[in-house]
Amino acid sequence: MSIGGIDNSKIEAMVAQLKAAAARAQGVASPLQQPPAAPVDKPGFADALKASLDQVNSAQQKSEQLSRDFMLGDDKVSLSDMMISMQKASISLQTTVQVRNKLVSAYHDIMNMQI
């Protein structure tokens, strides 16, 4: 601290007092004592993976149901609807398998890295 100069701790204390006074004027108890914000629930990798697998599963089940209904002779189900549904389910399953293969490959690459 220099003679005749202002100490930094005094400046910081005055700034804190000014902020507290401004907060009281706005109705907040203290800027340092504000209620904590509610935690934001961020979707994780596991949630995204589960949602994707559920979507593939529902496509498979829909395809199976349409196929069953068509074989039982339901007039509401056409051959084209059944075939399109089967192709969508097949493509979504193949995509899921390819993503899984890429994830396993990336895992092996990371595990084989030298530190």
N, C-alpha and C positions, 0 to 999 in steps of 0.2 A: 504494500500500500504506500502510495506516495503522499507526501505532506501536502495538504490542501486539495488532494484529489478525492474523488468519490469511489468508494469500494464497490466492486461488482456485486457482492452479496447484498449490499444495500439497494442497489438498482433492481436486482431481481426480486427482493422483498417488496419494493414499492410497486413493481409491475404486477406481482401476485395480488397485492392489496387492491389495485385498480381493477384487475380482472374479477376479483371477488365482489367488489362493489357493483360492477357492471352486471354481473350475474344476478346479484340480489335485486337489482332494479328491474331485471327482466323476469323475475319470479323463480329463478333457479337458485337452489341453496348455495351451491359453489361449483365452479367449473370442474374442480377436481373430484367432487362428490356426486356427479351426475349418475343416475341409475344406469347400470350396465345394459347395453343393447341386447335384445333377445338374440341368442345364437342362431345364425342362419344355417339351416339344414342343407348342406351341399350334397348332391347326389354323388356317391362314390363309384368306383369302378365295379364293385360287386353288385351294386344296384343296377347299373347299366347292363352288366352281363346277364343278370337275372331277368331283366325286362326283355332283353333280346332273346334269351332262351324261351321265355314264356310266349313270345310272339311266334317263334318257330314252332313251338308245341301247338299253339292254337291253329296255325296254318295246317299242320299235319292232321289234327283232329277234324278240322273242317273238311279237308280233302277226304279223309276216311269216311266221314258221315255222308258226304255227297256221293261217294262211290257206293256205299251201302244202299243209300236210297235209290240210286240209279239201278243197281242190280235187283232190288226188290220190285222195280217197275213203277216207281213214283213218277207221275206225269209232270210234276213241277220241276224235276231235275232233267236238264238236257245233257246230251253227251258232251257238247262243247264246254258247258259250265264245269262238268266233272273233270274233263281233261285239263282245262285251264287251272282249276284248283289244284290238281295233282302236280302240274308243272311248277306252279308257284311254291308249293310245299317242297318240291324237289330242289328248286333253286335256292330257297332259303336254307335248307339243310346243307347243301353243298357249300354255300357261303359260310355258314357257321363252322363247318369242318375246316375250311381253308383258314378262317380266322384263328381257330384253335391251333392249327399247324404252325401258323406264323407266331403265335404267342409262345408255343413250346420251343420253336426255333430261337426266338429272342431270349427266352429263359436260358437255354443251353449256351448261347453266345455270351450272355452275362456271366453265367457260372464258370465258363472257361477263360474268362479274362484274368490276366495276371495283375496282381496288385503291386 
